[in-house]
Amino acid sequence: MKYFLLGGVLALASTAAAQRPASPAQNAATVKLPGSLSMPTLPTPRQLYPGLFEAVQLNRVYADNKTFVDVLPTAPPAEIVAAYERQRSQPGFDLKTFVGQYFKPPVAATDVYRSNVQAGIRAHLDTLWTVLRRPGQAEAAQYSSLLPLPRPYLVPGGRFREIYYWDSYFTMLGLRQAGRTALLRDMVANFAYLIDRYGHVPNGSRTYYLTRSQPPFFALMVQLLAQAEGPGSQAVQQFRPQLKLEYAYWTSGGDKLQPGTAAGRTVRMPGGEPLSRYWDDSDQPREESYREDVEAAKKSKQPAPVFNRNVRAAAASGWDFSSRWFVPGKGLETIRTTSLVPVDLNCLLLTLEQTLGTAARQAGDSTEAKQFRQAGQARAAAIRKYCWDAKAGFYVDYDLPQRRPSPVHTLAGAFPLAFGVATPDQAKKVASHLQNEFLRPGGLLTTTNPSGQQWDAPNAWAPLEYLSIVGLRRYQQTALADTVAHRWTRLNVRVFNQTGKLLEKYNVENTGLLAGGGEYPLQDGFGWTNGVLLTLLNEEKKAVK
C-alpha cells in the first residue's frame, strides 16, 4: 500500500488498527512528562517602543503592519522612544519621516529574485532552495525581533522572512525529494533547538510569535529525516527529548480538568477523554497585525481580550482566517476558535504519541511504550467519538460549549484519513464528500464557504491538498487522489508559466484568477508550495514509468 511520505511510524498503523477498542481515557494522562520549565522571555517590538509602536501601526506608516515588527533600529530603542516623545508634539512633526530616520525596513529575497520561466519548473524549484535559504546565527542582530537559529534554514518567501512551524514540514518534503538531506537535518535540529530554548516551537522565529505555536508537525519532521537518512538513522532516538517536551506543551494539565471544560491548550471532553485545542498565551492584539485586530475587535460583541485570544488561536491553527472558526453564517466578529476542539490538531498529536511510543520501544522502555500506545488508542477513539458527524458522514471539529459536532465542513476533515483514524466505511463517506462538495478544476477547496477569508472558498493550499491526497491513497481512494494531484500540479505549473512564480495559495474554482482574501497581498516563493509540488511531480513521474 502506498502512503506517500507520511511513512515511518505513521505508516505502521493500518486502517484495521483504527478499529481496535480503546483503552480507558485516563490512560492518556499517565505518561511521564518533563516538568515545567522556566523559559526565557524576550521583549517584543511593542514592549521596546511603547507609544511609538501603537502610533506607527495604527497610522499605517507601513502598508503592512508586519513590516514594522521586522525592522532594525539605527539606535537603541530607549533613545528612539525618547526622541519620539520629544519631537512628536513639535510643529511639523512627520511620523513617517521619523520612522524612516530611525529604522531600516526588511527586504525579502523574493523581492529581488527573478525566475527564468524558460528553464522550466524543476530548475525553478531547484533554484528556490538557494533563494529561500538563510544561514544559521548564534545570535540575532541587536534589538531585532528575529530569533537566532544555530543552523541554516528555509523561509517561506515574500513577507515571511523567518522560519514558520507547519510550513516547514511541507518545505522539507521538497528537500527530501531534492536529496538535500543535510539541510533537512539542519531544519529539524533548529526546531529541536527552539523546543529546548522556549519549551515549544513558536508560530515563527520572531519574538512576537513566542506566545503560541502552530500545528505540531515536529514528529512528522523527525520521521521524514529518519526516512531520508535510511536504515540506521538515529533521528527518532536523538530527538526523543524534544518530542516529549512538545507533547507536554500540548497536553499537560488535562488530568486536572472537569469533563466538558478546557484550560489553555488542553480539553477534557464530556466523557472525560483528554484532547487538545489551539491557544495563544496572550490576549492582546497581534503585533504583526495590530491595526487589523484593534479595528476588528471594535466590531465584535466579545470583550476585546476574548476576541483577541480567539484571533490569536486561529493564527496558531495556521488557518488565519476561515469561517471554520466563526459562528456559522457570520463573520470574523464572531470568531470562537477556543470553543472548538480541532480534528486536525488531534490527529497530529496522535502521530506524536505513536512516534514517542516507537522511540520508547527502540530505547527498551516497554512501560512508556505501552503508555504512549494506550494514549494514542484513546485519542483515536475520542476523535472518532466526537469529531465524526454520523448524520453528515464527515469529520468535523467538535463544538465544546454546544456539545456537538460543528456543522461546518472543511478540508481538515481529511486528516483522519491521512493519519489512519477513520474506519474504512467512514473513509468512503469522506471521499464522497470531497468528490461532491470540495473538488474543483484546480483541486480541493479549503471550505465550501466563499466568505472572503483566505482559508475559505475559492482558495486552496498546498498542505491541505497534500494531506488529502495522502489520506485518500491510504484508504484506496486512488482515482480521486490522482485527480486531485493532477489538477493541483497542472494549476501550479500553469501559473508558474504565466507569472514566473509559485504562490502560497491558489484559486481552484476559477483557475484563471489569482487567490485573494487575507490581511496581506498574495505572496510568492513559496516554501510549502514548492515542497508539495516537487513531491507530487516526482510521484507522478514514478507512476508513469
Number of C-alpha atoms within 10 A of each C-alpha: 9 12 18 17 18 20 16 19 21 21 18 11 16 15 19 12 15 20 17 12 11 18 16 14 22 15 21 24 20 14 19 11 16 15 9 11 11 9 11 8 10 13 13 19 22 18 12 17 20 13 13 20 18 15 14 19 24 17 13 15 17 15 11 18 23 18 18 23 25 25 19 18 19 13 14 12 17 12 11 21 18 12 13 18 12 10 15 14 9 9 7 8 12 11 17 13 10 15 19 13 13 17 16 15 14 14 14 17 18 21 12 9 11 10 19 14 15 10 9 14 23 14 13 19 23 15 13 21 23 10 18 21 16 18 10 15 13 10 11 13 13 11 17 18 22 24 22 18 23 16 19 18 23 26 26 25 25 20 23 18 22 20 25 24 22 23 25 25 27 23 26 27 24 26 23 22 19 16 11 14 18 14 19 28 24 18 24 24 21 21 26 24 19 20 21 17 14 16 21 27 30 24 26 23 21 21 20 24 25 22 19 21 26 26 20 26 22 25 29 21 25 27 20 27 25 20 19 20 16 10 8 8 13 15 20 24 17 14 19 20 18 21 24 19 22 25 21 19 21 23 22 21 18 26 18 13 16 14 16 16 16 23 16 18 21 24 28 23 24 14 13 19 23 28 28 25 26 27 26 26 14 15 17 18 22 22 21 20 18 23 21 16 19 17 12 17 22 13 12 16 11 16 10 19 14 18 27 23 23 26 30 28 29 24 22 25 25 20 19 20 23 25 29 29 27 18 17 14 10 12 16 21 17 20 27 21 26 25 20 23 28 26 25 26 22 24 24 21 24 27 24 25 28 24 27 28 25 24 25 21 15 14 13 11 13 14 13 20 23 17 21 28 23 25 27 26 26 25 27 28 23 22 26 21 14 23 24 24 19 13 6 14 17 25 33 30 30 25 20 21 10 10 13 14 22 24 17 21 22 25 23 21 24 27 25 30 28 27 25 27 27 28 17 18 10 21 27 19 16 22 24 16 17 24 16 10 15 22 20 21 17 26 28 32 29 27 23 19 20 17 19 17 21 27 27 25 26 29 28 27 22 26 19 17 22 23 23 27 26 26 27 27 21 24 24 17 17 16 11 19 22 16 17 24 26 16 17 27 21 16 20 22 18 17 19 18 16 9 12 19 23 26 25 21 23 29 24 27 20 14 19 13 11 15 22 20 18 14 14 14 12 17 17 20 27 24 29 28 28 29 26 26 27 24 23 21 17 14 14 15 10 9 8 7 5
